[in-house]
């Protein structure tokens, strides 16, 4: 499974939405600040590189876990 940068961004947005929906005390300023942070974190070249690095680490971990489960179950 390959997680794209856009997919990672969508997951972050969904997580933020759920978090802010459950927290009754959040302010619109906080929502805007966190949203702008995530947009800048993934829209800049440095953020895109970090997201790609995170994506490869996550993919490697999932692949290793899958291989381990498959080898144990055989």
N, C-alpha and C positions, 0 to 999 in steps of 0.2 A: 504494500500500500504506500503510495507516494502522496504526502501532504504538501500541497502547494502553498506559496506565500499568501495567496488570496484565501485559501481554505483556512490557514492559520489565523488570518485577520478576521474572518467570519466567526470562527470559534471564539476568538477573544471578544468580539462584539456580543455574541450570544451570552457568554459568561458575564460580561459587564451588565447586560440587560437583566439577566436573572438576579444578579447581585443587587442592583439598584432597585429592582421591583420588590425584593424581599425586605430591603432596608427602608423603613418608613421615614427615617431621619435624613436621608440624603438631600443635598441641595443641587439645583440645576448647575450651579457653578462647578461643583465637584464633578458632575457628569461630563460637562464640557471639557474640563481640565484633563480628566482621565482619557476621554475620547481623543482629544487633540494629541495627547502623549502617544497613544497607540497608533494614530495615523502617522505622526512624525517618526515613530520608532520603526514602522514598516515601510514608509514612503521614502526615507532617505537611503542613500547607498550603504551607509554603515548599518542601518537597521535591517535592510534587505540581506546583507551579508550575515548578520547575526541570526536572522530568521532561517536562512539557508543552513547555517551551522546547526541550529537547534533541530531543524527538520532532519538533517542527516543523523544526528545523535539519536533522535526519537526513532527513526526508521531502523537504525542499527540495533537498538535495544529491542524493538518489536521482533525483528528478524531473529535475533539470538534467542529470545524467549520462545518463539514459535519452533525453532529448530530443536531447542531443549525439550519442549513438550512432545514434539513428534518423536524424538529419539527415545524418550522415556516410555512412551506409550506403545512402542513396537516391541 
